Amino acid sequence: MPLNHTHHTKKYSQVGTSRRQVLLGMAGGALATSIGSLAAKPTHAATRGGHFNLGLGAGAVTDTLDPGLADQTFTQIQSFAYNNFLTEITSTGELIGELAESMEPADAASKWVFKLRKGVEFHNGRDVTAEDVIVSLNHHRGADTKSAGKSIMAEVTDVRADGKDTVIVDLAAGNTDFPFMLAQYTFPIMPSKDGAMDWQSGIGCGPYKIMHFEPGQRSQLERNANYWKSDRAWFDSVEIMTIADVVARTNALLTGAIDTMDRCDLKTVRFLEEDSKIEVDNIIGTQHFVYPMRTDTAPFDDNNVRLALKYALDRELFVQLILNGYGTPANDHPISPANRFFASELPQRQYDPDKVKFHLKQAGLSELTVKLSVSDAAFIGAVDGASLYSETAAASGANVKIEVERDPADGYWTNSWMKKPWTVSYWGGRPTEDWMFTLAYAKDSSWNETFWQDARFNELMVKARSETDDAKRRAMYVEMQTRLSNEGGAVIPCFANYVFASRADVGHGEIAGNWDMDGFRVVERWWKT
């Protein structure tokens, strides 16, 4: 790898600690989340024009334009590149309307009224209407939908129009966080055709038009000349490419074949930081890595086995060796210190050989051998992390053997994840507790990767949505985090910083930390100088 050892300064972000309640209403205003952002580059004024090549570490031949099945970074970034949503989380962590000019709660937040922005066109020239919003939201509803947004939309009882430009969404109970959920990549507003959402055409109303899409390989886009945001969509054209191998992706950046890469190799990122032609961004958010156990499958259906394995992992060592310090230990639940209702009082789980032995004995076992199926398709270092996990488990002296099975990167999310008993995955996290819990741990969620069913947890999830007293709401979320940590099927070793790199002529403002790559809006927000 060619290296230039000119010193380059690493940039960091900080996380916030509060957000105003959505119940205050939105009438064009913004509401702050608790997710931090990265300081803007002061010398790179926004400039229109040029071509942008983006190299990503995730992509599969099973990728589709169906937003309900956007399950990895490639399709998630592409979704924001050619679509708009009712709401948007800004680079400074605030919730604002996107296609929704305003949004107002009614009936204790069990009803939300969205007034649509006038004059926004789809790529085929047709105006966005209330009917398009209705079919787009309904795409994720109903027993037959395969969308990952099904669990979020399960609380919706009706979506209806009030004239051409107003949409009313009725919920089974109040949910103060509902507009935040509509900012997710799963819920773009697409054209209506024959009473259904037309995702097959690839027509959106966002900053770029899809000209060519090869699943798992590339997406070629051109700027939407009629895009309604005058301060976005700076590039003339964009190509998003899957370059799964991190060495190949890094070399492509160094040689100028791509302008930006995600998922830098943390073992070698220091060399990129020393290259004067490269700028490395490092931002704290809610991203976390998971080793999910299927709690409906033996031996993981025994909570003592799950606890033994949780205590068999050295989290501090994991952060230092696998993340090179770019992260913080986690506590087997998905809520990070960046979230508003983080359970700071919950003791941090530590590596503890005595507790490994205790819980193994409680499970009636004198030894344990389990297979962990992993792939670096989940995150760079997933295989090394599993090997470290195996070593610390063996070192506990409790006769615990973790057999690491490396699966192919291509097709991992289809053939291994949520299929095999114990795998590896990653989550970008979510700005609100309810959003994260609903998506990944609710009993009916399509992405409940641990298949965990807990009546009390699901009861609390429903109650907390409509609770307006912050103290009561926090108490419920703390109990949920505690139940997940002590009884759930997720081994969550750490919260990992987002680390990505660009050529020096790529510019951006503040970088959002709600998801990777500027909240997945890198294509819309960035520019070249």
C-alpha positions in Angstrom: 0.0 0.0 0.0 1.5 3.4 -1.0 1.8 5.7 1.9 2.5 9.4 2.4 3.6 10.1 5.9 2.6 13.8 6.0 0.8 14.4 9.3 -2.9 14.7 9.1 -5.2 15.6 12.0 -7.9 13.2 13.0 -11.4 14.7 13.6 -13.8 13.6 16.3 -17.4 14.4 17.3 -19.2 14.5 20.6 -22.6 13.3 21.5 -25.4 15.4 23.0 -27.6 14.5 25.9 -31.2 15.8 25.3 -34.0 16.4 22.8 -37.2 18.4 22.9 -40.4 16.5 23.0 -42.2 15.9 19.8 -45.5 16.7 21.5 -44.6 20.4 21.2 -45.6 20.1 17.5 -43.6 20.9 14.4 -45.3 23.5 12.2 -42.1 23.7 10.2 -39.8 23.7 13.3 -37.1 21.2 14.2 -36.7 19.0 17.2 -33.2 18.0 18.5 -32.3 14.4 18.9 -29.5 13.2 21.2 -27.2 12.1 18.4 -24.0 14.2 17.9 -22.4 15.5 14.7 -19.0 16.2 13.3 -17.6 19.7 12.9 -17.7 21.0 9.3 -14.7 21.3 7.1 -14.0 25.1 7.3 -12.1 25.4 4.0 -14.3 23.5 1.6 -17.1 25.7 0.3 -19.9 23.9 -1.4 -19.5 23.7 -5.1 -21.8 22.2 -7.7 -20.6 19.8 -10.3 -18.3 16.8 -10.8 -18.6 13.1 -10.4 -18.6 11.2 -7.1 -17.4 7.6 -6.7 -18.4 6.0 -3.4 -17.0 2.6 -2.4 -18.9 0.6 0.2 -18.1 -2.6 2.0 -21.6 -4.0 1.9 -23.7 -5.2 -1.0 -25.2 -8.5 -2.2 -26.7 -9.9 -5.4 -29.9 -10.2 -3.5 -30.2 -6.4 -3.2 -33.5 -4.9 -4.4 -35.1 -1.5 -4.8 -37.9 -2.5 -2.4 -37.2 -0.2 0.5 -38.7 -2.6 3.0 -35.8 -5.0 2.3 -33.0 -2.4 2.4 -30.9 -4.3 5.0 -27.4 -3.1 4.4 -25.4 0.1 3.7 -25.5 -0.1 -0.1 -29.3 -0.1 -0.4 -29.7 2.2 2.6 -27.5 4.9 1.1 -29.1 4.4 -2.3 -32.5 4.9 -0.8 -31.6 8.3 0.4 -29.9 9.1 -2.9 -33.0 8.9 -5.0 -35.9 9.3 -2.5 -37.3 11.8 -0.1 -39.1 11.0 3.2 -41.8 12.6 5.2 -39.2 13.6 7.8 -35.4 14.1 8.0 -32.8 14.0 10.8 -30.4 16.8 10.0 -26.7 16.8 10.2 -27.0 18.5 13.6 -29.3 15.9 14.9 -32.6 17.7 14.7 -35.8 16.3 13.3 -37.4 18.4 10.5 -40.0 17.9 7.9 -38.8 16.8 4.4 -41.8 16.1 2.2 -43.9 17.1 5.3 -44.0 20.9 5.4 -45.4 20.5 8.9 -46.5 17.7 11.3 -48.8 18.1 14.3 -49.8 15.6 17.0 -53.4 15.3 18.1 -55.3 13.1 20.6 -52.2 12.6 22.9 -50.0 11.8 19.9 -52.3 8.9 18.8 -52.9 10.9 15.6 -50.4 12.7 13.4 -51.3 15.3 10.8 -48.8 15.7 8.0 -49.1 18.7 5.7 -47.2 18.0 2.5 -44.8 20.4 0.7 -46.3 21.7 -2.5 -44.5 21.5 -5.9 -42.3 18.5 -5.2 -42.1 16.3 -8.3 -41.2 12.7 -8.9 -38.5 12.0 -11.5 -41.2 11.4 -14.1 -42.5 15.0 -13.6 -45.6 14.1 -11.6 -46.3 15.9 -8.3 -46.1 14.1 -5.0 -49.6 13.7 -3.5 -51.2 12.4 -0.4 -52.1 9.2 -2.3 -48.4 8.5 -2.9 -47.8 8.9 0.9 -50.6 6.6 1.7 -49.6 3.7 -0.5 -45.9 4.2 0.5 -46.7 3.8 4.2 -49.2 1.0 3.6 -46.5 -1.0 1.7 -45.1 -1.8 5.2 -48.4 -2.7 6.7 -50.5 -5.9 6.8 -49.9 -9.6 7.5 -48.4 -10.3 4.0 -45.8 -7.5 3.9 -42.2 -8.7 4.0 -40.9 -5.2 5.0 -38.6 -4.8 7.9 -40.8 -1.8 8.8 -43.7 -4.0 9.6 -43.2 -3.9 13.3 -43.0 -0.1 13.3 -46.2 0.2 11.2 -48.0 -2.4 13.3 -49.2 0.5 15.6 -50.8 2.3 12.6 -54.5 1.7 12.4 -55.3 4.0 9.5 -53.6 6.2 6.9 -55.9 8.6 5.1 -56.0 11.8 3.1 -57.6 15.0 4.0 -57.5 16.7 0.6 -54.6 16.5 -1.8 -51.9 17.8 0.5 -52.7 16.4 3.9 -52.2 12.9 5.3 -53.5 11.8 8.7 -52.0 8.8 10.4 -54.0 7.2 13.3 -52.1 5.0 15.8 -53.5 2.4 18.2 -52.0 4.5 21.1 -50.0 7.6 21.5 -46.4 7.7 20.2 -44.4 10.8 20.7 -41.5 9.4 18.6 -43.5 8.3 15.5 -42.2 11.1 13.2 -38.6 10.1 14.0 -39.3 6.6 12.7 -40.5 7.9 9.4 -37.0 9.3 8.8 -35.7 5.8 8.4 -34.4 4.5 5.0 -37.3 1.9 5.1 -40.0 4.6 4.5 -39.3 6.6 1.4 -42.3 8.1 -0.4 -42.6 6.5 -3.9 -45.2 6.9 -6.7 -48.6 5.2 -6.5 -49.5 2.9 -9.3 -52.7 0.8 -9.4 -53.2 1.4 -5.7 -49.8 0.2 -4.6 -46.3 1.6 -4.2 -44.3 1.5 -7.4 -40.9 0.6 -6.1 -40.0 -1.5 -9.2 -39.6 1.5 -11.5 -36.8 3.0 -9.4 -38.6 6.4 -9.7 -38.3 8.6 -6.6 -38.5 12.3 -5.9 -35.0 12.7 -4.3 -31.8 14.4 -5.3 -30.6 11.9 -7.9 -32.2 9.6 -10.6 -31.1 6.0 -10.9 -29.8 5.4 -14.4 -28.5 1.9 -13.9 -28.6 -0.5 -10.9 -26.7 -3.8 -10.7 -27.6 -5.5 -7.4 -24.5 -6.2 -5.3 -22.3 -4.3 -7.7 -23.1 -0.7 -8.6 -25.7 2.0 -8.9 -25.2 4.9 -11.4 -27.1 8.1 -10.7 -27.5 11.5 -12.3 -28.6 14.7 -10.5 -32.3 15.6 -10.5 -32.3 19.0 -12.1 -35.8 19.7 -10.6 -34.8 18.8 -7.1 -36.5 21.2 -4.7 -33.6 21.7 -2.3 -31.3 24.4 -3.7 -28.5 23.6 -1.2 -28.3 19.8 -1.8 -27.4 17.4 -4.7 -24.1 19.1 -5.5 -22.6 16.4 -7.8 -23.6 16.1 -11.5 -23.4 12.3 -11.2 -22.7 9.6 -8.7 -21.6 5.9 -8.8 -22.1 3.8 -5.7 -20.0 0.6 -5.8 -19.7 -2.5 -3.7 -16.0 -3.2 -2.9 -16.4 -5.8 -0.2 -12.7 -6.3 0.5 -11.3 -3.6 2.7 -7.8 -3.8 1.2 -9.2 -3.3 -2.3 -11.4 -0.5 -1.1 -8.5 1.2 0.6 -6.3 0.9 -2.5 -9.1 2.3 -4.6 -9.2 5.4 -2.4 -5.4 5.8 -2.4 -5.3 5.6 -6.2 -8.2 7.9 -6.7 -10.5 5.2 -8.2 -13.0 6.2 -5.6 -13.5 9.4 -3.7 -14.9 8.1 -0.4 -14.9 4.8 1.4 -16.8 3.5 4.4 -15.6 1.0 7.1 -12.0 1.8 7.2 -9.7 -1.0 8.4 -9.0 0.1 12.0 -5.7 -1.8 12.0 -4.3 0.4 9.2 -6.4 3.6 9.4 -3.5 5.5 10.9 -1.7 5.3 7.6 -4.6 7.0 5.9 -4.6 9.7 8.6 -0.9 10.4 7.7 -1.6 10.8 4.0 -2.1 14.5 3.0 -4.4 13.5 0.1 -6.8 11.7 2.4 -9.1 12.9 5.2 -10.4 10.5 7.8 -13.6 11.1 9.7 -14.4 9.5 13.0 -17.8 10.0 14.6 -19.5 8.7 17.7 -23.1 7.5 17.4 -25.2 4.5 18.3 -23.6 1.9 15.9 -23.1 -1.4 17.7 -21.9 -4.9 16.9 -23.9 -7.9 17.9 -23.5 -11.7 18.2 -27.2 -12.6 18.2 -28.2 -16.0 19.6 -31.5 -17.6 18.5 -33.3 -18.0 21.8 -35.7 -20.4 20.2 -32.9 -22.9 19.4 -30.9 -25.1 21.8 -28.7 -24.5 23.7 -29.4 -20.8 23.5 -33.0 -21.3 24.7 -31.5 -21.6 28.2 -30.8 -18.2 29.7 -28.0 -19.6 31.8 -26.2 -20.6 28.7 -26.7 -17.1 27.3 -25.4 -15.5 30.5 -22.3 -17.8 30.6 -21.4 -16.7 27.1 -22.0 -13.0 27.9 -19.5 -13.3 30.8 -17.1 -15.1 28.6 -16.3 -12.0 26.5 -13.7 -9.5 27.5 -15.3 -6.3 26.2 -12.4 -3.9 27.1 -10.0 -6.1 25.2 -12.5 -6.3 22.3 -12.6 -2.5 22.0 -8.8 -2.2 22.2 -7.8 -5.0 19.9 -10.7 -5.1 17.4 -11.6 -1.4 17.3 -8.2 0.0 18.1 -9.9 2.1 20.7 -12.5 3.5 18.3 -15.5 2.7 20.5 -16.7 1.9 24.0 -17.8 -1.3 25.8 -21.5 -2.2 25.6 -23.8 -4.0 28.0 -25.8 -6.5 25.9 -28.5 -4.0 25.0 -28.6 -1.6 22.1 -29.1 1.8 23.9 -25.8 3.8 23.9 -24.7 6.7 26.1 -25.8 8.9 23.1 -29.4 8.1 23.7 -31.7 10.1 25.9 -32.7 7.3 28.3 -29.5 5.4 28.5 -29.4 3.2 31.6 -26.2 4.7 33.2 -27.0 3.0 36.5 -26.9 -0.5 35.0 -23.5 -2.1 36.1 -21.2 -2.7 33.1 -20.9 -6.4 32.5 -17.3 -7.5 32.8 -15.3 -10.6 31.8 -15.8 -13.0 34.7 -14.6 -16.6 34.5 -16.3 -17.4 37.9 -19.7 -16.3 36.6 -19.1 -18.3 33.4 -18.7 -21.4 35.5 -21.6 -20.6 37.8 -24.1 -20.1 34.9 -22.8 -23.2 33.1 -23.4 -25.2 36.3 -26.9 -23.6 36.6 -27.6 -24.9 33.1 -26.7 -28.4 34.2 -23.6 -28.5 32.0 -20.0 -29.4 32.8 -18.9 -28.2 29.4 -20.2 -26.3 26.4 -19.3 -26.4 22.7 -21.1 -24.0 20.4 -20.6 -22.8 16.8 -20.4 -19.1 15.9 -21.0 -18.4 12.2 -19.4 -15.1 11.2 -18.3 -13.0 8.2 -16.6 -9.7 7.7 -19.7 -8.8 5.7 -21.2 -7.8 9.1 -18.3 -5.4 10.0 -14.6 -5.2 9.5 -13.0 -7.3 12.2 -16.1 -9.5 12.8 -14.0 -12.7 12.2 -11.1 -11.4 14.4 -13.6 -10.4 17.0 -15.1 -13.9 17.0 -11.7 -15.4 17.3 -10.9 -13.2 20.3 -14.2 -14.2 21.8 -13.3 -17.8 21.4 -10.0 -17.3 23.1 -11.4 -15.4 26.1 -14.1 -18.1 26.5 -11.4 -20.8 26.5 -9.3 -18.9 28.9 -12.1 -18.8 31.4 -11.3 -22.4 32.4 -15.0 -23.3 32.3 -14.7 -25.8 29.4 -16.5 -23.4 27.0 -15.5 -23.9 23.4 -16.6 -21.5 20.7 -16.0 -22.9 17.2 -15.7 -20.0 14.8 -17.1 -20.8 11.3 -16.3 -18.3 8.6 -19.2 -17.9 6.1 -18.9 -16.3 2.6 -19.5 -12.5 2.5 -21.7 -12.7 -0.5 -25.1 -14.0 0.6 -24.3 -13.8 4.3 -27.4 -11.8 5.1 -29.6 -14.2 3.2 -28.1 -17.5 4.0 -26.6 -17.2 7.5 -28.0 -14.2 9.5 -31.3 -15.2 11.3 -30.9 -18.7 9.8 -28.1 -20.2 11.8 -28.3 -20.5 15.6 -25.5 -18.0 16.4 -24.2 -15.4 14.0 -22.8 -11.9 13.9 -24.5 -8.6 12.8 -24.3 -4.9 13.2 -26.8 -2.1 13.7 -26.5 1.6 13.0 -28.6 2.2 16.1 -31.6 4.6 16.2 -32.2 8.1 17.5 -34.9 6.9 20.0 -35.1 3.9 22.3 -38.6 2.9 21.1 -37.4 2.9 17.5 -34.5 0.6 18.2 -36.5 -1.7 20.4 -39.4 -1.9 18.0 -37.2 -2.7 15.0 -34.9 -5.3 16.6 -36.5 -6.8 19.7 -40.3 -6.5 19.4 -42.0 -9.9 19.2 -43.4 -9.3 15.7 -40.4 -7.6 14.2 -39.1 -9.0 10.9 -35.6 -8.2 12.2 -35.9 -9.7 15.7 -32.6 -11.5 15.1 -32.5 -13.2 18.5 -36.2 -14.4 18.2 -36.6 -13.3 21.8 -40.1 -13.2 23.2 -40.7 -11.4 26.5 -44.2 -10.4 27.5 -43.0 -7.8 30.1 -40.6 -6.2 27.6 -43.3 -5.9 24.9 -45.8 -4.5 27.5 -43.3 -1.8 28.6 -42.6 -0.9 25.0 -46.2 -0.1 24.3 -46.6 1.8 27.5 -43.5 3.9 27.1 -44.5 5.2 23.7 -47.4 7.2 25.0 -46.0 8.2 28.4 -45.3 12.0 28.5 -43.8 12.0 32.0 -40.0 11.8 31.4 -39.2 10.2 34.7 -41.8 7.5 34.3 -40.7 6.9 30.7 -37.1 6.7 31.7 -37.9 4.1 34.4 -39.6 1.9 31.8 -36.7 2.2 29.3 -34.2 1.4 32.1 -36.2 -1.8 33.0 -36.2 -2.8 29.3 -32.5 -2.3 28.9 -32.0 -4.4 32.1 -34.2 -7.2 30.9 -32.4 -7.3 27.6 -29.0 -7.3 29.2 -29.8 -10.0 31.7 -32.2 -12.2 29.7 -32.0 -11.3 26.0 -30.1 -13.3 23.4 -27.8 -10.5 22.1 -24.2 -10.4 23.0 -23.3 -6.8 22.3 -19.6 -6.2 22.9 -19.3 -2.5 22.0 -20.5 0.7 20.5 -18.3 1.4 17.5 -17.4 4.7 16.1 -18.1 5.4 12.4 -14.8 5.7 10.6 -14.6 6.6 6.9 -12.2 8.3 4.6 -12.3 10.6 1.5 -10.0 12.2 -1.0 -9.0 15.7 0.1 -11.2 17.4 -2.6 -14.4 16.0 -1.1 -16.2 18.5 1.1 -19.0 18.3 3.6 -20.6 20.2 6.4 -21.4 18.8 9.8 -21.7 15.0 9.7 -24.7 13.3 11.3 -24.1 10.5 13.7 -27.5 8.9 13.6 -26.3 6.4 10.9 -23.2 5.7 9.0 -22.0 8.0 6.2 -23.6 11.2 7.3 -26.9 9.6 8.3 -26.8 7.7 5.0 -27.2 11.1 3.2 -23.6 11.3 2.0 -24.8 11.5 -1.7 -27.2 14.3 -1.1 -25.2 16.4 1.3 -21.5 16.2 0.2 -19.7 17.9 -2.7 -16.3 18.1 -4.5 -14.1 21.2 -4.7 
